[in-house]
Amino acid sequence: MENNKKLISIVSPAYNEEKNVPLMVEEVKKVMGDLQKDYDFEYILVNDGSMDNTWEAIVNESKKDERIKGLCFSRNFGHQMALTAGLDHAKGDAVIYCDSDLQQPPEIFPKLIKEWEEGSDVVHTKRLETEGEPFFKKLMSKYFYKFVNMFSSVKMEEGMADFKLLDRKVLYKITSMREHNRFLRGIVPWVGFNSSVVEYNAKKRLYGKPSYNFKRNLSFAKSGILAFSVKPLKYIGYLGLLLIVLSTPVLVYGGVTIFILQRRFLSPNFLIGIFNTFLMGLVLSSLGIIALYIHYIYYEVMNRPLYIVADKTFENEKQ
């Protein structure tokens, strides 16, 4: 690597992507080859406990080109941890992270780098359309952002997924944050810095199935809310006060009509039973929300490693 060239690190998680990895590597090498006059690159692929031959595909590509580097987890730790591992090992002046299925096209890397060279410390990408995306998935994505923004203190725009460029100083701040409940889409805007946005159209997935289904997206939304907001806890208190305000005149009216005016429109036992059932449901749901926060506190206090690397294709170069 020539000293006058800047190094661009590229990071991609990979879960069951054995057919996509060679295509992604080829595309990255092609795009970065057009920039080789001014930039060198390294491409870090993180095998997140795949059930197929993804790791073998990564090893094979790394043998062909030393710029292609692989990390292999001991098991599946999840998309956010795979991204974190890649960012932890990135050595570049800037790092671009994206998926390894070619839906987030490497062809816009030059645009991201241009924005970075013009002064942006963070370059977000915004997906406008996705080729061949089912209507339900598009609807789910739209309401995912609406739901998260309703509760989270960090606002996220629709279409801004885990496809960004970070300057080295931003990368340093993000890798110093070691919470287990990781939500990079929230962490990156939370740290601030000068930012810009590049728009793109996502391509159709060639091979395999997307790892994010409805259940995973729901879990992702939960992580985004709990990691960046205590609003659910506040809303529990507000709801309690509202119930007091609403129930007090009802109880007073019921007491007056039953015990003073001697009128019984409804059985007192029936009213009490319905009211107690409602309160029990409220208490249990409130305890459930509190339990989620305690759950995340529990994992933070245990302070286990975020991930475990079982194998890698390069020597110990971790920053």
SVG drawing of the C-alpha trace seen along z (x, -y; Angstrom):
<svg xmlns="http://www.w3.org/2000/svg" viewBox="-83 -20 87 46">
<polyline fill="none" stroke="black" stroke-width="0.4" points="0.0,0.0 1.4,-3.3 1.7,-5.9 0.0,-8.7 -3.2,-6.7 -6.0,-6.7 -7.4,-3.4 -11.1,-2.6 -12.3,0.2 -15.5,2.0 -17.4,4.2 -20.2,6.7 -22.0,9.2 -22.8,12.5 -25.3,15.1 -26.0,17.9 -24.6,15.9 -22.3,18.5 -23.5,17.7 -23.6,14.0 -20.1,13.6 -18.1,14.2 -20.4,11.8 -20.1,9.1 -16.3,9.4 -16.1,9.2 -18.3,6.1 -16.4,4.4 -13.0,5.1 -14.4,3.6 -15.7,0.5 -12.7,-0.1 -10.4,0.7 -11.7,-2.4 -10.6,-4.4 -7.2,-2.8 -5.3,-5.9 -6.2,-7.6 -7.4,-4.8 -6.5,-1.4 -9.1,0.8 -9.7,3.7 -12.9,5.7 -13.9,7.4 -16.6,10.1 -18.0,11.4 -19.5,14.9 -22.3,14.7 -22.7,18.4 -24.0,19.4 -25.5,22.8 -24.2,23.1 -20.7,22.8 -20.4,19.0 -17.2,19.2 -15.6,21.5 -16.5,18.9 -15.0,16.1 -11.8,18.1 -11.5,18.9 -11.8,15.2 -9.2,14.2 -6.8,16.7 -7.1,15.0 -6.7,11.5 -5.1,10.4 -7.3,7.3 -10.3,9.6 -10.4,10.5 -12.7,12.8 -13.9,13.2 -15.9,16.2 -18.1,16.2 -18.3,19.2 -22.1,19.1 -24.8,16.7 -24.5,13.4 -26.8,11.4 -26.5,8.7 -25.5,5.8 -22.8,7.8 -21.4,8.9 -21.2,5.3 -19.6,4.3 -16.9,7.0 -16.1,5.7 -16.0,2.1 -13.7,3.1 -11.2,4.6 -11.4,1.8 -8.1,-0.1 -9.2,-2.6 -9.3,-6.4 -13.0,-5.8 -15.2,-2.8 -18.2,-1.8 -20.5,0.8 -23.2,2.6 -24.9,6.0 -23.2,8.7 -26.3,9.6 -25.7,6.8 -29.0,5.2 -27.1,2.2 -25.0,1.6 -21.3,1.0 -21.6,-1.1 -22.5,-4.1 -19.3,-3.8 -17.6,-6.6 -20.5,-8.9 -20.1,-8.2 -16.3,-8.8 -16.9,-12.0 -19.2,-13.3 -16.6,-12.3 -13.8,-14.2 -16.0,-17.2 -16.3,-17.4 -19.0,-14.9 -17.9,-12.8 -20.9,-10.6 -22.5,-9.8 -25.9,-8.1 -27.7,-6.4 -31.4,-6.6 -33.2,-3.8 -35.9,-5.2 -37.1,-1.9 -36.3,1.8 -36.5,3.8 -39.1,6.6 -39.9,5.7 -43.2,7.3 -45.9,4.9 -46.1,6.3 -42.4,5.8 -42.5,2.3 -45.4,1.5 -43.7,3.2 -40.5,1.1 -42.6,-2.1 -44.3,-1.5 -41.2,-0.2 -39.6,-3.7 -42.9,-5.4 -43.2,-3.1 -39.6,-3.5 -39.7,-7.3 -42.9,-7.5 -40.9,-6.3 -37.2,-6.9 -35.4,-10.1 -33.2,-9.6 -35.1,-10.2 -34.5,-8.0 -35.7,-8.6 -37.3,-5.8 -34.9,-4.0 -31.8,-4.8 -30.6,-1.3 -27.2,0.1 -25.4,-1.3 -23.2,-4.2 -19.7,-5.7 -18.0,-6.8 -14.8,-8.9 -12.1,-7.4 -12.9,-9.8 -16.6,-8.8 -15.6,-5.1 -13.5,-5.5 -16.4,-6.9 -18.8,-4.2 -16.4,-1.3 -15.8,-2.7 -19.5,-2.2 -19.8,1.4 -23.5,1.8 -25.0,5.2 -28.3,3.8 -26.8,2.5 -28.8,0.5 -26.3,-1.1 -29.1,-3.0 -29.6,-4.9 -26.0,-5.0 -24.6,-6.7 -27.0,-9.7 -26.7,-9.9 -23.0,-10.6 -23.6,-13.5 -20.9,-15.0 -21.3,-16.6 -23.4,-14.4 -24.9,-14.1 -27.2,-11.7 -26.8,-9.8 -29.9,-8.3 -30.1,-5.0 -32.4,-2.3 -31.8,1.1 -31.4,4.1 -33.2,7.4 -31.7,10.1 -30.1,12.7 -29.6,15.7 -30.9,16.8 -33.6,15.4 -33.4,12.1 -32.6,12.7 -35.0,10.0 -38.5,11.3 -41.4,9.8 -40.3,11.3 -36.7,10.0 -38.0,6.6 -40.2,6.5 -37.2,7.4 -35.1,4.7 -37.8,2.1 -37.8,3.1 -34.0,2.7 -34.2,-0.7 -36.7,-1.9 -35.2,-0.5 -31.6,-1.6 -32.5,-5.2 -35.6,-6.1 -37.3,-5.8 -40.6,-7.1 -42.4,-3.8 -41.7,-4.1 -42.9,-7.7 -46.1,-6.7 -46.9,-4.1 -46.9,-6.9 -49.0,-9.2 -51.5,-6.4 -51.7,-5.8 -52.5,-9.5 -55.0,-9.4 -56.8,-6.4 -57.0,-8.2 -58.5,-11.3 -61.0,-9.3 -61.9,-6.7 -62.4,-9.1 -65.7,-10.8 -67.0,-7.4 -66.4,-5.9 -68.0,-8.9 -71.0,-8.8 -71.4,-5.0 -71.1,-5.5 -73.7,-8.3 -76.2,-6.5 -75.9,-3.2 -75.5,-4.2 -77.3,-7.6 -79.9,-7.6 -80.4,-3.8 -80.4,-3.3 -78.7,-0.3 -78.2,-0.6 -75.6,2.1 -74.6,4.6 -71.8,3.2 -70.0,6.5 -70.1,6.4 -68.6,2.9 -65.9,3.8 -65.0,7.0 -64.6,5.2 -62.6,2.4 -60.3,4.9 -59.8,6.9 -58.8,3.7 -56.4,2.7 -54.8,6.1 -54.2,6.0 -52.7,2.5 -50.4,3.7 -49.2,6.8 -48.5,4.9 -46.6,2.2 -44.6,4.8 -43.8,6.4 -42.3,3.1 -40.3,2.6 -39.1,6.2 -37.7,5.5 -35.6,2.6 -34.4,4.9 -33.6,7.6 -31.2,5.2 -29.7,3.9 -29.0,7.5 -27.0,8.2 -25.1,5.0 -24.1,5.8 -22.9,9.3 -20.5,7.6 -20.0,10.6 -18.1,10.2 -20.3,8.8 -19.1,11.6 -16.6,14.5 -14.4,14.9 -13.6,18.6 -11.5,18.1 -10.1,15.4 -8.2,15.2 -5.6,12.7 -3.1,12.2 -3.9,10.2 -4.5,6.7 -7.3,5.6 -7.0,2.0"/>
</svg>
